[in-house]
């Protein structure tokens, strides 16, 4: 914490710091825990798996059923 203007006494500075710490602790307690997104909403699940290896004739295997 840094004082930009004025000349606070040590008591005033300690009081201001206590208020800031109390508020930060209250906000931390109120914040809900983040839950991992459900698997069905993961965009990576729409990416096809097992793409053909590059090489001669790989373009023919692109649309083969898997």
Secondary structure as GFF3:
##gff-version 3
##sequence-region A 1 66
A	DSSP	alpha_helix	10	30	.	.	.	ID=ss1
A	DSSP	three_ten_helix	39	41	.	.	.	ID=ss2
A	DSSP	three_ten_helix	43	46	.	.	.	ID=ss3
A	DSSP	three_ten_helix	58	63	.	.	.	ID=ss4
###
